[in-house]
């Protein structure tokens, strides 16, 4: 049953190889969060088009393995192992990116998800600082530094965001939704200025994707989720297109429901919390 629902919610998406080749051939593409999940699938997809991939992630061993495949597919690969939670390592990443001759496409994909109630967060302030560091502050700092390079090449920047950003706040998701929404607002607030620099600005709002990030939450095992390969194809389609954003076909209905049914949603949330506390 779950498979049928997933096929309905996340129909198969394809991409024109000729169109993708035209859009990225020979370009330098930076991907954060590149060692697993969506970032890894993007690297594998792009590597068949003779590009220069700059892969940023914490897991160096995984990056090294991935780089072998990228090079065997005919593309150049530069690895920057770094923990973007740490300010000093973000600074080092900026220094290493500064050495590059150019950056054509910057894909901000690294992220951290966390689901924890307020009651269970009272002595876990670090959940908020860590989530905010990775989902908001690190990409802001990176893009501030990389904007001159993107401007020089009339490049594009892609924000890999979440559908949660467009929906009413949900209990237990305060750290995650606040950090993702903060970056989304910052990103969109700067879009006019970036566009004036001839930089293309695009956001993809993804639903639940079956990656390592959601694995610790047992509830997600039974939830319909998009596969990382599907997410990668959708991001590639956005890179090729003239559109500024991408979201699931059903997002408009969920957004409308969230707007008109906000009071009902809040009452349901309170009902769930009371049941969990009984």
C-alpha positions in Angstrom: 0.0 0.0 0.0 2.8 2.4 0.9 4.4 1.8 -2.5 1.2 2.7 -4.3 0.9 5.9 -2.2 4.5 6.8 -3.0 3.9 6.4 -6.7 0.9 8.7 -6.5 2.6 11.3 -4.4 6.0 11.1 -6.1 5.4 10.2 -9.8 8.5 9.2 -11.8 10.3 12.2 -13.1 12.7 12.2 -16.1 15.1 14.6 -17.5 16.4 15.4 -21.0 20.1 14.4 -21.1 20.7 16.8 -23.9 19.2 19.6 -21.9 21.1 18.8 -18.8 24.4 18.5 -20.8 23.7 21.9 -22.3 23.1 23.4 -18.8 26.1 21.9 -16.9 28.7 20.7 -19.4 32.2 21.9 -18.3 30.8 23.8 -15.3 32.1 23.9 -11.7 29.4 22.7 -9.4 29.6 22.9 -5.6 27.5 20.5 -3.6 27.3 20.6 0.2 26.2 17.4 2.1 27.6 15.4 -0.8 28.7 12.1 0.8 25.3 10.5 1.3 21.7 10.7 0.2 20.6 13.5 -2.1 24.0 15.0 -2.4 25.6 11.7 -3.4 22.9 11.0 -6.0 23.4 14.5 -7.4 27.1 13.9 -7.7 26.6 10.6 -9.5 24.0 12.1 -11.9 26.1 15.2 -12.8 29.4 13.2 -13.1 28.3 11.8 -16.5 28.4 15.3 -18.1 32.1 16.2 -17.8 31.8 18.7 -15.0 34.0 19.8 -12.2 32.3 18.7 -9.0 33.4 20.3 -5.7 32.0 18.0 -3.0 31.7 19.1 0.7 30.8 16.8 3.5 32.0 15.4 6.9 32.7 11.8 5.9 36.1 11.9 4.1 36.2 8.1 3.4 32.9 8.2 1.7 33.9 11.3 -0.3 37.1 9.5 -1.5 35.0 6.5 -2.7 32.5 8.8 -4.4 35.3 10.7 -6.1 36.6 7.5 -7.7 33.2 7.0 -9.4 33.0 10.6 -10.4 36.4 10.5 -12.1 35.7 7.1 -13.8 32.5 8.8 -15.3 34.7 11.4 -16.9 34.4 14.3 -14.5 36.9 16.2 -12.4 36.4 16.1 -8.6 37.7 18.3 -5.8 37.0 17.1 -2.2 36.6 19.4 0.8 36.0 17.3 3.9 34.5 19.6 6.6 32.1 19.7 9.4 29.9 22.7 8.7 28.7 22.7 12.3 32.0 24.3 13.2 32.7 27.9 12.3 36.4 27.4 11.9 35.8 24.6 9.3 33.3 26.8 7.4 36.1 29.4 7.2 38.5 26.8 5.9 35.9 25.7 3.2 35.6 29.3 2.1 39.4 29.6 1.8 39.5 26.4 -0.3 36.6 27.5 -2.5 38.4 30.8 -3.0 41.2 29.1 -4.7 38.9 27.8 -7.5 39.0 29.7 -10.8 35.3 29.9 -10.9 32.0 28.6 -9.4 29.0 28.2 -11.8 26.5 26.4 -9.6 26.3 26.3 -5.8 23.9 23.7 -4.4 23.1 24.2 -0.7 22.1 20.7 0.3 23.6 19.9 3.7 21.1 19.8 6.5 20.1 18.4 9.8 16.7 17.1 10.8 15.5 16.7 14.4 12.2 15.9 16.0 12.0 16.5 19.7 9.2 17.8 21.9 9.5 21.0 24.0 9.4 19.0 27.2 12.3 16.8 26.0 14.3 19.8 24.8 14.4 21.8 28.1 18.1 20.7 28.8 19.1 20.4 25.1 19.8 23.9 24.0 22.6 22.5 21.8 20.0 20.9 19.6 19.0 24.4 18.5 22.5 25.8 18.1 23.7 22.8 16.1 20.6 22.7 13.8 20.8 26.5 13.3 24.5 26.3 12.6 24.1 23.7 9.8 20.7 24.7 8.3 21.0 28.4 8.5 24.3 30.1 9.5 26.7 27.9 7.5 25.0 28.3 4.2 24.5 32.0 4.8 28.3 32.4 5.4 29.2 30.3 2.4 26.9 32.2 0.1 28.0 35.6 1.3 31.6 34.6 0.5 30.8 32.9 -2.9 28.5 35.6 -4.3 31.3 37.5 -6.1 32.4 34.2 -7.9 28.8 33.4 -8.8 28.3 37.0 -10.1 31.5 36.8 -12.2 30.2 33.7 -14.0 26.5 34.6 -14.0 26.0 31.4 -12.1 23.1 29.9 -10.1 22.5 29.0 -6.5 20.0 26.2 -5.5 18.5 26.0 -2.1 17.5 22.5 -1.3 14.7 23.2 1.2 11.8 21.3 2.7 8.0 21.4 2.2 7.7 22.0 6.0 8.8 25.6 5.4 5.6 26.3 3.5 3.3 24.7 6.1 2.1 25.7 9.6 4.5 25.0 12.5 4.3 21.4 13.8 4.8 20.3 17.4 8.2 18.7 17.9 9.8 20.3 14.9 10.7 23.7 16.4 14.5 23.4 15.9 14.2 22.1 12.3 11.4 24.2 11.0 12.8 27.4 12.5 16.3 26.9 11.1 15.0 25.9 7.6 12.5 28.7 7.5 15.2 31.2 8.6 17.4 30.3 5.7 14.5 30.2 3.3 13.5 33.8 4.3 17.1 35.0 4.1 17.5 33.3 0.7 14.3 34.8 -0.8 15.1 38.2 0.8 18.3 38.4 -1.3 16.9 37.0 -4.5 16.2 40.4 -6.1 19.8 41.5 -5.5 21.2 38.3 -6.7 19.1 38.5 -9.9 20.4 42.0 -10.4 23.9 40.5 -10.5 22.6 38.0 -13.2 22.8 35.1 -10.7 19.9 32.6 -11.0 18.2 31.9 -7.7 16.2 28.7 -7.2 14.6 26.7 -4.4 13.3 23.2 -4.3 10.9 22.3 -1.6 11.2 18.6 -1.0 8.9 16.3 0.8 10.2 13.5 3.1 13.1 11.8 1.4 14.3 8.4 2.5 17.9 9.2 3.6 20.1 8.7 6.6 18.8 11.9 8.0 15.4 10.4 8.8 16.6 6.9 9.7 16.7 7.5 13.5 13.0 8.3 13.6 11.1 5.0 13.8 7.9 6.6 12.8 9.2 7.4 9.3 9.6 3.7 8.4 5.9 3.6 7.6 5.6 7.1 6.0 5.6 7.5 2.3 8.9 9.1 1.2 10.6 10.1 -2.0 13.8 8.2 -2.9 17.1 10.2 -3.0 17.5 9.4 -6.8 14.1 11.0 -7.4 15.1 14.1 -5.5 18.3 14.4 -7.4 16.5 14.2 -10.8 14.1 17.0 -9.6 17.0 19.2 -8.6 18.7 18.6 -12.0 15.4 19.5 -13.7 15.4 22.8 -11.7 19.0 23.5 -12.7 18.0 23.2 -16.4 14.7 25.1 -16.2 13.8 28.8 -16.2 11.7 28.3 -13.1 12.6 29.8 -9.7 11.2 27.0 -7.6 10.0 23.4 -7.5 7.7 21.6 -5.1 5.5 18.5 -5.2 2.3 18.7 -7.3 0.1 18.3 -4.2 1.9 21.1 -2.2 -0.8 23.7 -3.2 -3.5 21.7 -1.6 -1.6 21.1 1.6 -0.7 24.8 1.7 -4.3 25.8 1.2 -5.4 23.3 3.9 -2.8 24.8 6.3 -4.0 28.3 5.6 -7.7 27.7 5.9 -7.5 25.0 8.5 -4.9 26.5 10.8 -7.3 26.5 13.8 -8.2 22.9 13.2 -4.5 21.9 12.9 -3.7 23.6 16.2 -6.5 21.8 18.0 -5.4 18.5 16.5 -1.8 19.2 17.6 -3.0 19.9 21.2 -5.1 16.7 21.1 -2.1 14.6 20.1 0.1 16.1 22.8 -2.4 15.5 25.5 -2.8 11.9 24.3 1.0 11.4 24.4 1.1 12.8 27.9 -1.7 10.7 29.3 
